[in-house]
């Protein structure tokens, strides 16, 4: 059902739902496109979330409940105030509200970068314990290398559009980085010999939420999957590079990453410019090139750090050659 049709938006679904329940709403405010903050007539705040399917909602609810019972308290819980429901092809569930801190979590400082990583590793450790109890495990195993192949292929397919926004040399260098990493990995799945956990899968900074009392929470498990922990760790490390000046030394100095100093897969994975491919592919897929503000950000993002990225890439190649 199109979000543009009458009643087809998340807000429209919720208004209809609460009307049927004869529940008055004091406040309904969008937090994100698929998240709505709601205050009922009784004054309690809850969050309505749109899930991609009922199966996804059930899986996340089971996972987060088991995590909590096993000792990991740093995520949201599902609210029992109202039952989940289906509406116009949408699956809507309700979460407890976590009042945010006035200072949002960021990757811009060293302390928070480490804090986020330690929380992620704590989640992995707990998730490993509860896998045998889960009855709604993700359907497919995760294959990072295949995903990277597809992302590079899409980037190359979009070459004509992308090269109208960046120099030929820059486009070719990013492509070279991706090709080199995939060639060195040899098509083998990363961490295939490692024990599997439940990974988060989307470690953007906004999926870490600092509650008003200062406690850090990990949220939004829509992309959770069963996979080796190194998949999340690589994504987290890749996201930090933009903020730490492409410092390999800082990455390898973080306690959870020290064990990867001599891990060839991890080192090679750091060289793959996944953020560049991801964001440019999104621009092309959603035809965002008419958004001047966004394109200025993309231009700066792609070019301002280019020489630092190249220096980092060369350092990774030298390090990988010795492993």
ZAVOTI-636416 format. One record per residue: x, y, z of N, C-alpha, C in turn. Coordinates in nm, 3 decimals, decimal comma, padded with zeros to 5 digits, m for minus. Layout:
BEGIN
R      n.c1      n.c2      n.c3     ca.c1     ca.c2     ca.c3      c.c1      c.c2      c.c3
R         X         Y         Z         X         Y         Z         X         Y         Z
...
END
This chain:
BEGIN
R      n.c1      n.c2      n.c3     ca.c1     ca.c2     ca.c3      c.c1      c.c2      c.c3
R    00,084   m00,120    00,000    00,000    00,000    00,000    00,087    00,123    00,000
R    00,060    00,216   m00,090    00,144    00,336   m00,103    00,125    00,427    00,017
R    00,236    00,481    00,065    00,230    00,575    00,176    00,163    00,705    00,138
R    00,138    00,728    00,008    00,077    00,852   m00,036   m00,076    00,842   m00,039
R   m00,131    00,723   m00,029   m00,275    00,708   m00,032   m00,336    00,748    00,101
R   m00,463    00,790    00,098   m00,532    00,833    00,219   m00,528    00,722    00,322
R   m00,484    00,755    00,441   m00,479    00,657    00,548   m00,364    00,560    00,536
R   m00,280    00,575    00,431   m00,174    00,480    00,407   m00,045    00,516    00,476
R   m00,037    00,634    00,536    00,082    00,672    00,609    00,079    00,605    00,747
R    00,193    00,603    00,814    00,198    00,547    00,949    00,101    00,623    01,040
R    00,098    00,755    01,027    00,008    00,835    01,110   m00,137    00,799    01,081
R   m00,170    00,782    00,952   m00,307    00,745    00,916   m00,347    00,611    00,974
R   m00,256    00,513    00,968   m00,282    00,381    01,026   m00,312    00,391    01,174
R   m00,230    00,472    01,244   m00,242    00,482    01,389   m00,370    00,555    01,430
R   m00,404    00,660    01,359   m00,527    00,733    01,390   m00,649    00,641    01,377
R   m00,650    00,561    01,270   m00,760    00,468    01,249   m00,764    00,361    01,359
R   m00,645    00,310    01,395   m00,634    00,205    01,496   m00,687    00,253    01,631
R   m00,641    00,370    01,674   m00,682    00,419    01,806   m00,829    00,463    01,807
R   m00,878    00,507    01,694   m01,020    00,542    01,684   m01,107    00,419    01,707
R   m01,064    00,305    01,649   m01,139    00,181    01,668   m01,136    00,135    01,813
R   m01,028    00,167    01,884   m01,015    00,129    02,025   m01,078    00,232    02,119
R   m01,129    00,342    02,061   m01,185    00,452    02,141   m01,083    00,510    02,239
R   m00,960    00,519    02,193   m00,851    00,576    02,272   m00,819    00,715    02,219
R   m00,823    00,813    02,307   m00,790    00,950    02,267   m00,639    00,971    02,269
R   m00,591    01,045    02,173   m00,448    01,072    02,161   m00,419    01,219    02,190
R   m00,327    01,242    02,283   m00,287    01,379    02,315   m00,176    01,429    02,223
R   m00,088    01,336    02,183    00,028    01,375    02,103    00,062    01,264    02,006
R    00,093    01,302    01,882    00,143    01,207    01,784    00,246    01,282    01,699
R    00,373    01,244    01,716    00,481    01,319    01,651    00,581    01,223    01,588
R    00,616    01,248    01,463    00,712    01,163    01,394    00,852    01,182    01,452
R    00,918    01,071    01,483    01,058    01,074    01,527    01,148    01,049    01,407
R    01,111    00,947    01,329    01,175    00,910    01,203    01,062    00,869    01,109
R    01,091    00,845    00,981    00,984    00,807    00,888    00,900    00,687    00,932
R    00,959    00,592    01,005    00,885    00,473    01,046    00,868    00,463    01,197
R    00,886    00,576    01,265    00,871    00,581    01,410    00,783    00,698    01,449
R    00,687    00,673    01,536    00,596    00,778    01,579    00,585    00,778    01,732
R    00,610    00,894    01,792    00,595    00,909    01,936    00,449    00,940    01,965
R    00,391    00,866    02,061    00,249    00,879    02,090    00,229    00,898    02,240
R    00,140    00,991    02,274    00,097    01,007    02,412   m00,054    00,987    02,416
R   m00,096    00,888    02,492   m00,239    00,857    02,500   m00,307    00,948    02,602
R   m00,438    00,931    02,614   m00,517    01,011    02,708   m00,472    00,990    02,853
R   m00,410    00,876    02,880   m00,362    00,848    03,015   m00,225    00,909    03,041
R   m00,169    00,970    02,939   m00,044    01,043    02,956    00,082    00,963    02,933
R    00,070    00,833    02,907    00,189    00,750    02,889    00,246    00,765    02,748
R    00,377    00,773    02,738    00,444    00,784    02,609    00,487    00,646    02,560
R    00,456    00,617    02,435    00,501    00,494    02,371    00,548    00,530    02,230
R    00,616    00,436    02,166    00,664    00,459    02,030    00,602    00,354    01,939
R    00,539    00,399    01,831    00,486    00,307    01,730    00,592    00,291    01,621
R    00,622    00,168    01,584    00,725    00,141    01,484    00,666    00,056    01,372
R    00,698    00,095    01,249    00,656    00,016    01,133    00,763   m00,087    01,102
R    00,726   m00,213    01,102    00,816   m00,323    01,070    00,791   m00,370    00,927
R    00,892   m00,428    00,864    00,876   m00,469    00,724    00,783   m00,588    00,709
R    00,762   m00,662    00,816    00,672   m00,776    00,813    00,639   m00,818    00,955
R    00,533   m00,898    00,970    00,499   m00,950    01,101    00,609   m01,042    01,152
R    00,670   m01,115    01,059    00,779   m01,207    01,097    00,897   m01,130    01,156
R    00,927   m01,014    01,097    01,037   m00,931    01,147    01,006   m00,881    01,288
R    00,883   m00,839    01,311    00,843   m00,792    01,444    00,856   m00,905    01,546
R    00,804   m01,023    01,513    00,808   m01,137    01,605    00,953   m01,176    01,636
R    01,039   m01,175    01,533    01,179   m01,212    01,551    01,248   m01,113    01,645
R    01,226   m00,984    01,623    01,291   m00,884    01,707    01,239   m00,888    01,851
R    01,110   m00,910    01,863    01,052   m00,917    01,998    01,110   m01,034    02,075
R    01,119   m01,150    02,011    01,176   m01,267    02,076    01,322   m01,242    02,113
R    01,399   m01,189    02,018    01,541   m01,167    02,039    01,566   m01,070    02,154
R    01,497   m00,956    02,154    01,522   m00,855    02,257    01,471   m00,901    02,394
R    01,365   m00,981    02,396    01,316   m01,036    02,523    01,418   m01,133    02,581
R    01,470   m01,222    02,496    01,570   m01,319    02,542    01,700   m01,248    02,583
R    01,739   m01,145    02,509    01,858   m01,068    02,546    01,843   m01,010    02,686
R    01,728   m00,954    02,710    01,703   m00,889    02,839    01,706   m00,992    02,952
R    01,644   m01,106    02,928    01,641   m01,212    03,030    01,782   m01,265    03,058
R    01,869   m01,256    02,956    02,007   m01,306    02,972    02,101   m01,200    03,029
R    02,049   m01,080    03,053    02,131   m00,979    03,120    02,165   m00,856    03,041
R    02,129   m00,853    02,910    02,158   m00,733    02,831    02,036   m00,641    02,838
R    02,049   m00,532    02,913    01,937   m00,443    02,940    01,935   m00,318    02,852
R    02,032   m00,307    02,762    02,051   m00,179    02,692    01,991   m00,176    02,552
R    01,862   m00,208    02,546    01,784   m00,186    02,425    01,641   m00,160    02,468
R    01,556   m00,123    02,375    01,417   m00,097    02,410    01,345   m00,229    02,434
R    01,231   m00,220    02,499    01,142   m00,334    02,516    01,015   m00,307    02,439
R    00,938   m00,410    02,414    00,810   m00,394    02,346    00,703   m00,361    02,450
R    00,624   m00,261    02,420    00,518   m00,218    02,511    00,401   m00,316    02,505
R    00,344   m00,344    02,620    00,227   m00,431    02,627    00,098   m00,350    02,635
R    00,109   m00,217    02,623   m00,009   m00,132    02,634   m00,110   m00,158    02,523
R   m00,058   m00,185    02,402   m00,146   m00,210    02,288   m00,087   m00,323    02,204
R   m00,171   m00,409    02,151   m00,120   m00,519    02,067   m00,075   m00,468    01,931
R    00,021   m00,539    01,871    00,063   m00,505    01,735   m00,054   m00,534    01,640
R   m00,046   m00,475    01,520   m00,157   m00,494    01,426   m00,109   m00,478    01,282
R   m00,189   m00,531    01,191   m00,165   m00,519    01,048   m00,261   m00,417    00,990
R   m00,210   m00,332    00,902   m00,297   m00,232    00,841   m00,243   m00,196    00,703
R   m00,323   m00,225    00,600   m00,284   m00,184    00,465   m00,147   m00,233    00,423
R   m00,113   m00,355    00,460    00,018   m00,408    00,424    00,128   m00,370    00,520
R    00,096   m00,292    00,624    00,195   m00,252    00,723    00,183   m00,338    00,849
R    00,293   m00,361    00,916    00,295   m00,427    01,047    00,342   m00,325    01,149
R    00,257   m00,293    01,245    00,287   m00,189    01,343    00,299   m00,252    01,481
R    00,409   m00,220    01,549    00,429   m00,265    01,686    00,457   m00,147    01,776
R    00,452   m00,169    01,907    00,470   m00,060    02,003    00,588   m00,088    02,096
R    00,670    00,013    02,114    00,791    00,003    02,194    00,783    00,096    02,314
R    00,858    00,063    02,419    00,871    00,156    02,530    00,951    00,277    02,485
R    00,919    00,391    02,541    00,986    00,515    02,503    01,112    00,534    02,587
R    01,223    00,563    02,519    01,349    00,594    02,587    01,373    00,744    02,573
R    01,352    00,821    02,679    01,371    00,966    02,668    01,518    00,998    02,639
R    01,546    01,068    02,529    01,686    01,091    02,489    01,757    01,196    02,572
R    01,886    01,180    02,580    01,974    01,278    02,644    01,982    01,401    02,556
R    02,010    01,516    02,616    02,021    01,640    02,537    02,140    01,635    02,442
R    02,241    01,551    02,473    02,356    01,534    02,385    02,348    01,396    02,320
R    02,320    01,395    02,190    02,308    01,268    02,118    02,442    01,198    02,108
R    02,438    01,066    02,098    02,560    00,987    02,078    02,623    01,023    01,944
R    02,755    01,026    01,942    02,827    01,060    01,819    02,956    00,979    01,809
R    03,001    00,961    01,685    03,131    00,897    01,663    03,245    01,000    01,661
R    03,214    01,123    01,693    03,314    01,230    01,677    03,419    01,234    01,787
R    03,396    01,167    01,898    03,501    01,169    02,001    03,540    01,027    02,041
R    03,663    01,014    02,084    03,723    00,882    02,111    03,646    00,805    02,217
R    03,607    00,873    02,324    03,540    00,804    02,434    03,410    00,739    02,388
R    03,332    00,809    02,309    03,204    00,754    02,264    03,225    00,645    02,159
R    03,328    00,658    02,078    03,356    00,552    01,981    03,383    00,420    02,053
R    03,462    00,428    02,160    03,492    00,307    02,237    03,370    00,259    02,314
R    03,293    00,351    02,370    03,174    00,315    02,446    03,075    00,237    02,358
R    03,054    00,286    02,235    02,963    00,218    02,143    03,012    00,079    02,108
R    03,142    00,065    02,085    03,200   m00,064    02,050    03,187   m00,164    02,165
R    03,213   m00,119    02,286    03,202   m00,209    02,401    03,058   m00,255    02,422
R    02,961   m00,164    02,397    02,821   m00,203    02,408    02,786   m00,307    02,302
R    02,835   m00,286    02,180    02,810   m00,382    02,071    02,866   m00,519    02,107
R    02,989   m00,522    02,160    03,051   m00,650    02,196    02,977   m00,719    02,311
R    02,923   m00,640    02,402    02,844   m00,697    02,510    02,717   m00,762    02,453
R    02,657   m00,697    02,354    02,538   m00,753    02,289    02,573   m00,883    02,218
R    02,686   m00,885    02,146    02,729   m01,007    02,077    02,746   m01,123    02,176
R    02,812   m01,094    02,287    02,838   m01,198    02,386    02,711   m01,258    02,443
R    02,613   m01,172    02,468    02,485   m01,220    02,520    02,407   m01,293    02,412
R    02,409   m01,240    02,289    02,335   m01,301    02,178    02,384   m01,444    02,151
R    02,514   m01,465    02,167    02,571   m01,598    02,143    02,510   m01,701    02,238
R    02,480   m01,657    02,359    02,425   m01,748    02,460    02,281   m01,787    02,429
R    02,206   m01,697    02,367    02,060   m01,721    02,353    02,020   m01,782    02,220
R    02,114   m01,794    02,126    02,078   m01,850    01,994    02,007   m01,986    02,006
R    02,052   m02,077    02,093    01,982   m02,206    02,102    01,836   m02,193    02,147
R    01,802   m02,082    02,212    01,664   m02,064    02,260    01,574   m01,998    02,157
R    01,633   m01,944    02,050    01,553   m01,869    01,953    01,480   m01,963    01,858
R    01,352   m01,937    01,840    01,271   m02,015    01,746    01,245   m01,938    01,617
R    01,284   m01,810    01,615    01,261   m01,727    01,496    01,394   m01,665    01,449
R    01,488   m01,750    01,419    01,618   m01,703    01,369    01,601   m01,642    01,230
R    01,690   m01,548    01,192    01,687   m01,493    01,055    01,689   m01,604    00,952
R    01,619   m01,582    00,840    01,598   m01,687    00,739    01,725   m01,730    00,668
R    01,811   m01,635    00,637    01,929   m01,667    00,555    02,057   m01,632    00,629
R    02,162   m01,707    00,597    02,293   m01,673    00,653    02,346   m01,550    00,582
R    02,428   m01,476    00,652    02,480   m01,350    00,599    02,608   m01,374    00,521
R    02,620   m01,312    00,403    02,740   m01,325    00,320    02,789   m01,185    00,285
R    02,884   m01,135    00,365    02,935   m01,000    00,346    03,003   m00,982    00,211
R    03,082   m01,080    00,168    03,155   m01,067    00,042    03,058   m01,055   m00,076
R    02,953   m01,135   m00,076    02,854   m01,126   m00,183    02,786   m00,989   m00,184
R    02,756   m00,939   m00,065    02,694   m00,807   m00,053    02,788   m00,700   m00,109
R    02,918   m00,713   m00,078    03,015   m00,616   m00,129    03,030   m00,626   m00,281
R    03,024   m00,747   m00,335    03,029   m00,764   m00,481    02,913   m00,691   m00,548
R    02,795   m00,708   m00,491    02,676   m00,644   m00,547    02,685   m00,492   m00,535
R    02,739   m00,444   m00,424    02,750   m00,299   m00,404    02,849   m00,238   m00,503
R    02,962   m00,306   m00,528    03,059   m00,257   m00,626    03,001   m00,262   m00,766
R    02,930   m00,369   m00,800    02,870   m00,382   m00,933    02,769   m00,270   m00,958
R    02,692   m00,235   m00,856    02,593   m00,127   m00,870    02,664    00,007   m00,887
R    02,771    00,028   m00,813    02,850    00,152   m00,825    02,904    00,166   m00,967
R    02,958    00,059   m01,023    03,011    00,062   m01,160    02,899    00,081   m01,262
R    02,783    00,022   m01,235    02,667    00,038   m01,325    02,623    00,184   m01,330
R    02,641    00,255   m01,217    02,601    00,396   m01,209    02,713    00,491   m01,252
R    02,814    00,438   m01,317    02,935    00,515   m01,351    02,904    00,647   m01,422
R    02,820    00,644   m01,523    02,793    00,766   m01,601    02,738    00,877   m01,514
R    02,645    00,844   m01,427    02,586    00,946   m01,339    02,689    00,994   m01,238
R    02,757    00,901   m01,172    02,848    00,936   m01,064    02,965    01,020   m01,115
R    03,015    00,986   m01,234    03,131    01,059   m01,287    03,096    01,201   m01,330
R    02,969    01,235   m01,332    02,932    01,375   m01,358    02,946    01,459   m01,231
R    02,973    01,392   m01,117    02,988    01,462   m00,990    03,126    01,446   m00,929
R    03,210    01,359   m00,986    03,345    01,343   m00,932    03,443    01,318   m01,047
R    03,568    01,355   m01,029    03,667    01,333   m01,134    03,683    01,186   m01,169
R    03,717    01,159   m01,293    03,740    01,023   m01,343    03,840    00,949   m01,254
R    03,949    01,016   m01,219    04,055    00,952   m01,139    04,001    00,907   m01,004
R    03,918    00,990   m00,941    03,864    00,956   m00,810    03,772    00,836   m00,821
R    03,685    00,835   m00,922    03,595    00,721   m00,943    03,675    00,593   m00,961
R    03,779    00,598   m01,042    03,859    00,480   m01,070    03,934    00,432   m00,946
R    03,981    00,525   m00,865    04,055    00,485   m00,744    03,963    00,415   m00,644
R    03,842    00,468   m00,627    03,748    00,401   m00,536    03,714    00,262   m00,589
R    03,695    00,252   m00,720    03,666    00,122   m00,781    03,782    00,025   m00,759
R    03,903    00,076   m00,773    04,023   m00,007   m00,752    04,029   m00,060   m00,609
R    03,997    00,027   m00,512    03,997   m00,018   m00,372    03,901   m00,135   m00,352
R    03,780   m00,121   m00,408    03,681   m00,227   m00,394    03,725   m00,356   m00,461
R    03,779   m00,346   m00,583    03,824   m00,464   m00,656    03,937   m00,534   m00,583
R    04,030   m00,454   m00,531    04,145   m00,513   m00,461    04,099   m00,593   m00,339
R    04,010   m00,532   m00,259    03,963   m00,601   m00,138    03,893   m00,731   m00,172
R    03,807   m00,729   m00,273    03,734   m00,849   m00,310    03,828   m00,957   m00,365
R    03,927   m00,915   m00,443    04,023   m01,010   m00,498    04,104   m01,075   m00,386
R    04,148   m00,994   m00,290    04,229   m01,048   m00,180    04,149   m01,141   m00,090
R    04,019   m01,117   m00,078    03,935   m01,205    00,002    03,906   m01,336   m00,070
R    03,926   m01,337   m00,201    03,914   m01,459   m00,279    03,775   m01,519   m00,287
R    03,674   m01,437   m00,262    03,536   m01,486   m00,272    03,489   m01,564   m00,152
R    03,575   m01,581   m00,051    03,535   m01,658    00,067    03,462   m01,570    00,167
R    03,366   m01,629    00,232    03,288   m01,557    00,332    03,378   m01,517    00,450
R    03,367   m01,394    00,494    03,448   m01,344    00,606    03,405   m01,413    00,736
R    03,502   m01,458    00,811    03,476   m01,519    00,941    03,405   m01,653    00,933
R    03,421   m01,725    00,823    03,345   m01,850    00,806    03,382   m01,956    00,909
R    03,499   m01,944    00,970    03,540   m02,041    01,071    03,505   m01,995    01,213
R    03,451   m01,874    01,224    03,420   m01,818    01,356    03,283   m01,863    01,405
R    03,267   m01,861    01,535    03,137   m01,890    01,594    03,038   m01,781    01,555
R    02,914   m01,818    01,529    02,814   m01,720    01,486    02,738   m01,663    01,605
R    02,700   m01,536    01,590    02,619   m01,467    01,689    02,501   m01,405    01,614
R    02,425   m01,321    01,681    02,328   m01,237    01,612    02,392   m01,100    01,598
R    02,410   m01,056    01,474    02,469   m00,923    01,451    02,358   m00,820    01,435
R    02,394   m00,695    01,458    02,298   m00,586    01,447    02,274   m00,549    01,301
R    02,383   m00,527    01,226    02,373   m00,507    01,082    02,358   m00,365    01,033
R    02,332   m00,269    01,123    02,316   m00,129    01,079    02,367   m00,038    01,189
R    02,500   m00,018    01,191    02,564    00,050    01,303    02,590    00,198    01,278
R    02,495    00,263    01,210    02,499    00,409    01,200    02,489    00,467    01,340
R    02,548    00,583    01,360    02,552    00,641    01,496    02,413    00,662    01,555
R    02,312    00,686    01,468    02,178    00,713    01,521    02,110    00,587    01,572
R    02,171    00,470    01,555    02,117    00,348    01,614    02,176    00,318    01,751
R    02,252    00,414    01,801    02,292    00,415    01,942    02,218    00,534    02,004
R    02,143    00,509    02,109    02,065    00,616    02,171    02,109    00,633    02,317
R    02,145    00,756    02,350    02,180    00,784    02,490    02,055    00,831    02,563
R    02,018    00,755    02,664    01,899    00,789    02,742    01,926    00,912    02,829
R    01,822    00,975    02,874    01,833    01,099    02,951    01,926    01,086    03,071
R    01,932    00,965    03,131    02,018    00,946    03,248    02,163    00,916    03,212
R    02,195    00,914    03,081    02,333    00,893    03,037    02,363    00,753    02,988
R    02,275    00,657    03,015    02,297    00,519    02,972    02,284    00,509    02,819
R    02,372    00,428    02,760    02,371    00,410    02,614    02,294    00,284    02,577
R    02,211    00,295    02,472    02,128    00,185    02,426    02,153    00,159    02,278
R    02,138    00,034    02,239    02,149   m00,007    02,099    02,007   m00,033    02,049
R    01,969    00,031    01,939    01,830    00,024    01,893    01,824   m00,014    01,745
R    01,704   m00,041    01,698    01,672   m00,068    01,558    01,743   m00,192    01,504
R    01,682   m00,307    01,526    01,740   m00,435    01,485    01,677   m00,488    01,357
R    01,632   m00,400    01,270    01,566   m00,442    01,146    01,656   m00,528    01,057
R    01,788   m00,505    01,063    01,881   m00,578    00,977    01,957   m00,686    01,052
R    01,906   m00,727    01,167    01,972   m00,832    01,244    01,985   m00,959    01,160
R    02,093   m01,032    01,183    02,118   m01,153    01,108    02,207   m01,245    01,191
R    02,208   m01,372    01,154    02,297   m01,467    01,218    02,427   m01,469    01,138
R    02,538   m01,433    01,202    02,665   m01,418    01,132    02,778   m01,408    01,234
R    02,903   m01,420    01,191    03,017   m01,400    01,282    03,021   m01,254    01,329
R    03,066   m01,233    01,450    03,072   m01,099    01,508    03,159   m01,005    01,425
R    03,258   m01,060    01,354    03,350   m00,976    01,277    03,277   m00,894    01,170
R    03,160   m00,938    01,126    03,084   m00,862    01,026    03,039   m00,728    01,084
R    02,983   m00,730    01,205    02,948   m00,605    01,274    03,072   m00,523    01,305
R    03,178   m00,591    01,347    03,300   m00,519    01,386    03,360   m00,445    01,267
R    03,359   m00,508    01,152    03,410   m00,442    01,032    03,326   m00,320    00,996
R    03,194   m00,337    01,005    03,108   m00,223    00,972    03,132   m00,108    01,071
R    03,144   m00,142    01,199    03,167   m00,038    01,300    03,299    00,033    01,273
R    03,403   m00,044    01,249    03,535    00,015    01,223    03,533    00,103    01,099
R    03,468    00,057    00,993    03,459    00,136    00,871    03,389    00,269    00,895
R    03,285    00,267    00,978    03,213    00,391    01,007    03,296    00,488    01,091
R    03,388    00,435    01,172    03,472    00,522    01,255    03,578    00,594    01,175
R    03,624    00,536    01,066    03,738    00,590    00,991    03,715    00,734    00,946
R    03,594    00,766    00,906    03,562    00,901    00,862    03,585    01,002    00,974
R    03,564    00,957    01,098    03,570    01,047    01,213    03,706    01,050    01,282
R    03,787    00,946    01,261    03,916    00,943    01,332    04,035    00,974    01,242
R    04,006    01,034    01,125    04,113    01,071    01,033    04,180    00,952    00,967
R    04,104    00,843    00,950    04,157    00,720    00,889    04,280    00,670    00,963
R    04,265    00,666    01,094    04,374    00,620    01,179    04,362    00,470    01,204
R    04,445    00,392    01,138    04,450    00,248    01,162    04,498    00,222    01,303
R    04,589    00,307    01,349    04,646    00,290    01,483    04,537    00,299    01,590
R    04,447    00,396    01,576    04,340    00,408    01,676    04,248    00,287    01,672
R    04,211    00,243    01,552    04,123    00,127    01,539    04,184    00,008    01,612
R    04,310   m00,021    01,585    04,375   m00,140    01,642    04,411   m00,123    01,788
R    04,402    00,000    01,841    04,430    00,022    01,983    04,306   m00,001    02,069
R    04,188   m00,008    02,008    04,064   m00,028    02,083    04,060   m00,174    02,130
R    04,041   m00,197    02,259    04,052   m00,334    02,313    03,982   m00,443    02,232
R    03,856   m00,424    02,191    03,791   m00,532    02,115    03,853   m00,558    01,978
R    03,927   m00,461    01,925    03,987   m00,477    01,792    04,132   m00,524    01,796
R    04,192   m00,527    01,912    04,334   m00,563    01,921    04,359   m00,704    01,867
R    04,263   m00,792    01,888    04,280   m00,930    01,841    04,283   m00,940    01,689
R    04,241   m00,832    01,620    04,237   m00,834    01,473    04,365   m00,777    01,410
R    04,461   m00,742    01,491    04,584   m00,682    01,437    04,650   m00,773    01,334
R    04,639   m00,903    01,354    04,701   m00,998    01,261    04,594   m01,080    01,185
R    04,474   m01,023    01,180    04,363   m01,088    01,108    04,356   m01,029    00,968
R    04,397   m01,107    00,869    04,406   m01,056    00,732    04,269   m01,016    00,678
R    04,165   m01,092    00,709    04,030   m01,059    00,661    03,985   m00,923    00,714
R    04,011   m00,899    00,840    03,970   m00,772    00,900    04,044   m00,656    00,836
R    04,174   m00,671    00,818    04,254   m00,564    00,760    04,210   m00,534    00,616
R    04,189   m00,637    00,538    04,145   m00,619    00,399    04,007   m00,555    00,396
R    03,918   m00,600    00,485    03,783   m00,545    00,489    03,782   m00,396    00,518
R    03,879   m00,349    00,596    03,887   m00,206    00,626    03,914   m00,123    00,500
R    03,976   m00,183    00,401    04,012   m00,110    00,279    03,894   m00,094    00,184
R    03,792   m00,176    00,198    03,677   m00,170    00,107    03,597   m00,043    00,138
R    03,581    00,050    00,040    03,514    00,178    00,066    03,361    00,165    00,066
R    03,312    00,088    00,160    03,170    00,055    00,161    03,080    00,177    00,174
R    03,124    00,277    00,250    03,042    00,397    00,268    03,024    00,475    00,138
R    03,131    00,487    00,061    03,124    00,558   m00,067    03,028    00,487   m00,162
R    03,042    00,356   m00,174    02,954    00,280   m00,263    02,809    00,287   m00,215
R    02,788    00,272   m00,085    02,652    00,272   m00,029    02,581    00,404   m00,057
R    02,648    00,514   m00,027    02,582    00,644   m00,039    02,562    00,687   m00,184
R    02,658    00,661   m00,271    02,641    00,697   m00,412    02,536    00,608   m00,479
R    02,532    00,484   m00,442    02,428    00,396   m00,497    02,289    00,443   m00,454
R    02,279    00,491   m00,331    02,150    00,543   m00,285    02,109    00,667   m00,362
R    02,205    00,755   m00,386    02,176    00,875   m00,465    02,119    00,837   m00,601
R    02,182    00,740   m00,666    02,139    00,699   m00,800    02,006    00,623   m00,795
R    01,991    00,536   m00,697    01,870    00,455   m00,686    01,747    00,541   m00,660
R    01,764    00,643   m00,574    01,651    00,727   m00,536    01,647    00,859   m00,611
R    01,738    00,873   m00,710    01,743    00,993   m00,794    01,752    01,121   m00,710
R    01,849    01,121   m00,619    01,864    01,233   m00,526    01,957    01,342   m00,578
R    02,004    01,328   m00,702    02,101    01,425   m00,754    02,041    01,564   m00,775
R    01,909    01,578   m00,767    01,847    01,711   m00,780    01,846    01,786   m00,648
R    01,882    01,717   m00,539    01,887    01,779   m00,406    02,024    01,845   m00,390
R    02,029    01,975   m00,408    02,158    02,045   m00,407    02,231    02,032   m00,274
R    02,157    02,041   m00,167    02,221    02,032   m00,035    02,285    01,895   m00,015
R    02,209    01,792   m00,051    02,262    01,657   m00,036    02,384    01,635   m00,124
R    02,378    01,686   m00,247    02,489    01,665   m00,339    02,614    01,740   m00,296
R    02,596    01,854   m00,231    02,713    01,924   m00,178    02,779    01,839   m00,069
R    02,694    01,780    00,017    02,747    01,693    00,123    02,820    01,574    00,061
R    02,759    01,515   m00,044    02,820    01,400   m00,110    02,954    01,438   m00,174
R    02,956    01,555   m00,236    03,079    01,602   m00,302    03,191    01,618   m00,198
R    03,157    01,686   m00,087    03,257    01,707    00,018    03,301    01,574    00,079
R    03,204    01,489    00,102    03,227    01,359    00,166    03,320    01,272    00,080
R    03,302    01,282   m00,051    03,380    01,198   m00,143    03,519    01,252   m00,167
R    03,533    01,384   m00,175    03,659    01,444   m00,217    03,747    01,495   m00,104
R    03,685    01,548    00,003    03,766    01,610    00,108    03,862    01,511    00,174
R    03,818    01,387    00,191    03,901    01,287    00,257    03,976    01,197    00,158
R    03,969    01,230    00,030    04,021    01,137   m00,070    04,168    01,102   m00,049
R    04,251    01,202   m00,025    04,395    01,175   m00,009    04,422    01,095    00,119
R    04,344    01,124    00,225    04,360    01,045    00,347    04,320    00,900    00,323
R    04,213    00,881    00,247    04,168    00,745    00,214    04,275    00,671    00,133
R    04,335    00,741    00,038    04,438    00,678   m00,044    04,559    00,637    00,041
R    04,599    00,724    00,131    04,711    00,693    00,220    04,676    00,573    00,308
R    04,554    00,571    00,360    04,507    00,460    00,442    04,505    00,331    00,362
R    04,457    00,337    00,239    04,449    00,219    00,152    04,589    00,160    00,128
R    04,684    00,246    00,102    04,821    00,198    00,078    04,878    00,134    00,205
R    04,845    00,192    00,320    04,892    00,135    00,447    04,832   m00,003    00,468
R    04,704   m00,019    00,436    04,638   m00,149    00,452    04,700   m00,252    00,357
R    04,728   m00,212    00,236    04,790   m00,305    00,138    04,924   m00,355    00,190
R    05,003   m00,265    00,246    05,135   m00,305    00,298    05,118   m00,399    00,418
R    05,022   m00,365    00,505    05,001   m00,448    00,623    04,950   m00,588    00,585
R    04,858   m00,592    00,488    04,800   m00,719    00,445    04,905   m00,807    00,378
R    05,000   m00,745    00,310    05,104   m00,822    00,241    05,192   m00,897    00,341
R    05,200   m00,846    00,462    05,284   m00,910    00,563    05,211   m01,012    00,648
R    05,081   m01,034    00,622    05,003   m01,126    00,704    04,985   m01,260    00,634
END
